[in-house]
Amino acid sequence: MIDYIKPIKLKNLKIENNIWQAPLAGYSSMPFRILTWRLGKPGLLATEMISARAIEQKNEKQEQYLVKSDKEGPVAYQLWGCSESAVEYAAGVVENRGADVVDLNCGCPVKKVRAAGAGSKLMEDPLLIAKLIKAMKRGVNNIPVTIKIRVGTSDRDYNGVKIAKIAEDAGVDLITVHGRHACERYSHSVRYEKIQEIVEAVKIPIIGNGDVYDGISAKEMFDRTGCAGIMVGRACMGSPWIFNKIKSELSGNDWNEPDKVELASVMLEHYDLLVSLVGEDRAIRQSRKLGSFYSKGIIGARSFRNKLNNMKSREDLEELVNMLMS
């Protein structure tokens, strides 16, 4: 049997396995990462996207994104922005706050981010990506600098190979590649052949991202692209244990999903951790969204989600969770 699970070494950092958690806007804050580390042990965790400009401007609202707990493992802090001075400064700040890796988002397709000249908009200017990488490297002392891209800007321009080569020359340590282009969300299946072209074009490690949700899909990503590792995004929302599931299935072992008691416990713990980070009001609002992920596939989930909209306290959440799990 092929041994898919391997460590990855970046500079002086040895990452114990190559099954990683993706940055998830509005989701992968410290509470989720704590749960994911304990229940899934991905090789690398990731923050939400953090505005480099806001860090440079010392915006206090960024504090929640910078917090790291001693109960989580190695964390990549992902920045977004298009200013050399901002990403250089922000890279130094996140290293001082405990980042094990600093990553630049060059793949986000959200209009707000693209309108600011960042995210996947950067792929239209590969030389700017190189400048931003060099700026980030100036800003840090020891941690690896990585980027996350898509396979191209559109159906007319699959420039991922060009960008990967330029990024490698600029000194980037690793690239994560999402297998869709910048003008699409999830309507098209992952283009494994385009990721493979990037893998074969450079010597640095490439992490494959997109449509990975179990051992079978992870194996397909490895086999069809030759990537050094995989990154799991949407599939880990409401499923912080999915990394153990994928590792088990890649190793040929059976996997048992958590029972309702454990699921209920995790939902409530997630809420409590959110309260400690952002306060009760925001934790309640965020839990309405989180509950829809945790309850997916459970009988009665639709009614549960509807009732979550009227949740006003932990007691309300606990009552609804107990009803769902009964």
C-alpha positions in Angstrom: 0.0 0.0 0.0 1.2 3.5 -0.9 2.2 5.6 2.2 0.4 8.8 1.4 0.8 10.4 4.8 4.3 12.0 5.2 5.9 14.9 7.1 6.8 18.1 5.2 9.9 20.2 6.1 9.8 23.9 5.5 13.0 25.7 6.5 13.5 24.7 10.2 9.9 23.7 10.6 9.0 20.0 10.5 5.3 19.5 9.9 4.3 16.1 11.1 1.8 15.2 8.4 0.6 16.5 5.0 -3.1 16.6 5.6 -3.8 20.3 6.4 -6.7 22.6 7.3 -7.5 25.4 4.9 -8.1 29.1 5.9 -11.8 29.6 6.2 -13.3 33.1 6.4 -15.7 33.4 9.3 -14.9 29.9 10.6 -11.2 29.0 11.3 -10.8 31.2 14.3 -9.0 29.9 17.4 -12.0 28.0 18.8 -12.3 25.9 15.7 -8.6 25.3 15.5 -8.5 24.1 19.2 -11.2 21.5 18.4 -9.6 20.5 15.1 -6.2 20.0 16.7 -7.6 17.8 19.5 -10.0 15.8 17.3 -8.3 15.7 14.0 -4.5 16.5 14.3 -4.0 18.0 10.8 -0.3 18.7 10.1 -1.0 22.4 9.8 -3.9 24.6 11.0 -4.8 27.9 9.4 -6.3 31.2 10.6 -9.1 33.1 8.8 -7.8 35.6 6.2 -6.3 38.6 8.0 -6.1 42.0 6.4 -2.4 43.1 6.2 -3.5 46.7 5.9 -5.5 46.5 9.1 -2.6 45.1 11.0 -0.3 47.8 9.6 -2.9 50.4 10.7 -3.1 48.7 14.2 -6.8 48.2 13.9 -7.9 46.7 17.2 -10.6 44.7 15.5 -7.9 42.4 14.1 -7.0 41.2 17.6 -9.4 38.2 17.5 -7.7 36.9 14.3 -4.2 37.1 15.9 -4.9 35.1 19.0 -3.2 31.7 19.3 -3.8 29.2 22.0 -1.3 26.7 23.5 -4.0 24.1 22.9 -3.5 24.2 19.2 -0.7 22.9 17.0 1.3 24.6 14.2 -0.7 27.4 12.6 -0.3 29.2 9.3 -1.5 32.9 9.6 -3.0 33.9 6.2 -2.7 37.5 5.1 -4.5 39.3 2.3 -3.4 42.5 0.7 -1.5 44.0 -2.2 0.8 46.5 -0.4 4.4 45.6 0.0 4.8 47.7 3.1 1.6 46.2 4.7 2.5 42.6 4.1 6.0 43.1 5.2 4.9 44.7 8.5 2.0 42.2 9.0 4.3 39.2 8.4 6.5 40.4 11.2 3.6 41.0 13.5 2.1 37.5 13.1 5.5 35.8 13.5 5.7 37.6 16.9 2.2 36.5 17.7 3.2 32.8 17.3 2.7 32.1 13.6 4.5 29.0 12.5 4.0 29.9 8.8 2.9 33.1 7.1 0.8 32.7 4.0 -0.4 35.2 1.3 -3.8 34.7 -0.2 -3.6 35.0 -3.9 -6.8 32.9 -4.7 -9.8 34.4 -2.9 -12.5 35.1 -5.5 -14.7 37.3 -3.3 -15.6 40.6 -5.0 -14.7 42.7 -1.9 -11.2 41.2 -1.7 -10.7 41.4 -5.5 -11.9 45.0 -5.6 -9.1 45.9 -3.1 -6.6 44.4 -5.6 -6.0 41.4 -3.4 -6.9 37.7 -3.4 -7.2 36.1 -6.8 -6.9 39.6 -8.4 -3.2 39.3 -7.7 -2.9 36.4 -10.2 -3.4 39.0 -12.9 0.0 40.6 -11.9 2.5 37.8 -11.2 5.4 40.2 -10.7 3.5 41.9 -7.9 3.1 38.5 -6.2 6.9 38.1 -6.4 7.3 41.6 -4.8 4.9 40.7 -2.0 6.7 37.4 -1.3 10.0 39.2 -1.1 8.4 41.8 1.2 7.0 39.1 3.5 10.4 37.4 3.6 12.0 40.7 4.7 9.4 41.0 7.4 10.1 37.6 9.1 13.1 36.2 10.8 12.7 32.4 10.7 9.2 31.2 9.7 8.4 29.9 6.2 6.6 32.1 3.7 3.9 30.5 1.5 1.2 31.5 -0.9 -2.2 30.1 -1.9 -3.3 30.4 -5.6 -5.7 29.0 -8.1 -4.9 27.2 -11.3 -5.5 30.4 -13.3 -7.3 33.7 -13.7 -10.0 32.3 -16.1 -10.8 29.7 -18.7 -8.7 31.8 -21.1 -5.6 32.1 -18.9 -4.4 29.1 -16.8 -1.3 31.0 -15.6 -0.7 28.9 -12.5 2.5 27.4 -13.8 3.9 30.9 -14.6 3.0 32.2 -11.2 4.4 29.2 -9.4 7.8 29.6 -11.2 7.9 33.3 -10.5 7.0 32.7 -6.8 9.7 30.0 -6.5 12.3 32.4 -7.9 11.1 35.0 -5.4 11.9 32.5 -2.6 8.5 31.2 -1.5 8.8 28.0 0.5 5.6 26.3 -0.6 2.5 26.9 -2.7 -1.1 25.7 -2.1 -3.1 25.3 -5.3 -6.9 25.3 -5.5 -7.9 23.4 -8.6 -10.4 26.0 -10.0 -9.7 29.3 -11.7 -10.3 32.7 -10.2 -13.7 33.4 -12.0 -15.5 30.4 -10.5 -16.5 29.2 -7.1 -17.5 25.5 -6.9 -19.6 24.9 -9.9 -16.8 23.0 -11.8 -15.0 20.0 -10.5 -11.3 20.3 -9.6 -8.9 20.3 -12.5 -6.4 17.8 -11.3 -4.4 18.1 -14.5 -3.7 21.8 -13.9 -2.5 21.2 -10.4 -0.3 18.4 -11.8 1.3 20.8 -14.3 2.2 23.1 -11.5 3.6 20.3 -9.4 5.9 19.2 -12.3 7.0 22.8 -13.1 8.7 23.6 -9.7 10.9 22.0 -7.1 9.1 23.4 -4.0 6.3 21.4 -2.4 2.8 21.9 -3.8 -0.3 21.3 -1.7 -3.5 20.3 -3.6 -6.8 21.9 -2.5 -10.4 21.3 -3.6 -13.0 18.6 -3.4 -11.2 16.6 -0.7 -13.7 15.3 1.9 -12.6 11.7 2.7 -9.9 9.1 2.1 -11.0 8.3 -1.5 -11.0 11.9 -2.6 -7.7 12.6 -0.9 -6.2 9.6 -2.7 -7.5 10.9 -6.0 -5.8 14.3 -5.3 -2.5 12.6 -4.5 -2.6 10.1 -7.4 -3.7 12.5 -10.1 -1.5 15.5 -9.2 1.6 14.2 -7.5 1.1 16.8 -4.8 3.1 16.8 -1.6 0.1 17.2 0.6 -3.6 18.1 0.6 -5.6 20.9 2.2 -9.2 20.4 3.3 -11.5 23.4 3.2 -15.4 23.2 3.2 -15.5 19.6 4.3 -14.1 20.4 7.7 -16.8 22.9 8.6 -18.8 21.2 11.3 -16.4 18.2 11.1 -13.2 19.0 13.0 -12.4 15.3 13.2 -12.3 14.9 9.4 -8.5 15.0 9.3 -8.4 11.8 11.4 -11.0 10.3 9.2 -8.9 11.0 6.0 -5.7 9.8 7.6 -7.4 6.6 8.8 -8.9 5.9 5.4 -5.7 6.7 3.5 -4.0 4.1 5.8 -6.6 1.5 5.0 -8.3 1.6 8.4 -12.0 1.9 9.2 -13.4 5.1 10.6 -16.3 5.5 12.9 -18.1 8.9 12.9 -18.6 10.5 16.3 -21.9 9.6 18.0 -24.6 12.1 18.9 -23.3 12.6 22.4 -19.9 13.6 21.2 -21.3 15.8 18.5 -23.5 17.6 21.0 -20.5 18.1 23.4 -18.4 19.6 20.6 -21.1 22.0 19.5 -21.5 23.4 23.0 -17.7 23.5 23.5 -17.3 25.4 20.3 -19.9 28.0 21.6 -18.1 28.3 24.9 -14.7 28.9 23.2 -16.3 31.5 21.0 -17.7 33.3 24.0 -14.2 33.5 25.5 -12.9 35.0 22.2 -15.6 37.3 21.0 -18.2 37.6 23.7 -21.6 36.2 24.1 -23.5 38.3 21.6 -21.2 37.5 18.7 -20.9 33.9 19.8 -24.7 33.5 19.6 -24.7 35.0 16.1 -21.8 32.8 14.9 -23.4 29.7 16.5 -26.5 30.1 14.4 -24.3 29.6 11.3 -22.1 26.9 12.9 -25.1 24.8 14.0 -26.1 24.4 10.4 -22.8 22.7 9.6 -22.7 20.5 12.7 -26.3 19.3 12.2 -25.9 18.5 8.5 -27.3 15.0 7.7 -29.0 14.6 11.0 -32.8 13.9 11.1 -34.5 17.1 12.3 -31.7 19.4 11.1 -33.9 21.8 9.2 -36.2 22.4 12.2 -33.0 22.8 14.4 -31.6 25.4 12.1 -34.8 27.3 12.0 -35.0 27.4 15.8 -31.3 28.5 16.0 -32.3 31.8 14.5 -34.2 32.6 17.7 -31.4 31.4 20.1 -30.6 34.0 22.7 -28.4 32.2 25.2 -26.3 29.1 25.9 -29.3 27.6 27.6 -31.3 27.9 24.4 -28.5 26.3 22.4 -28.1 23.4 24.9 -31.9 22.8 24.8 -32.0 22.7 21.0 -28.9 20.5 20.8 -30.3 18.0 23.2 -33.6 17.9 21.3 -31.7 17.3 18.0 -29.6 14.5 19.5 -32.5 12.8 21.3 
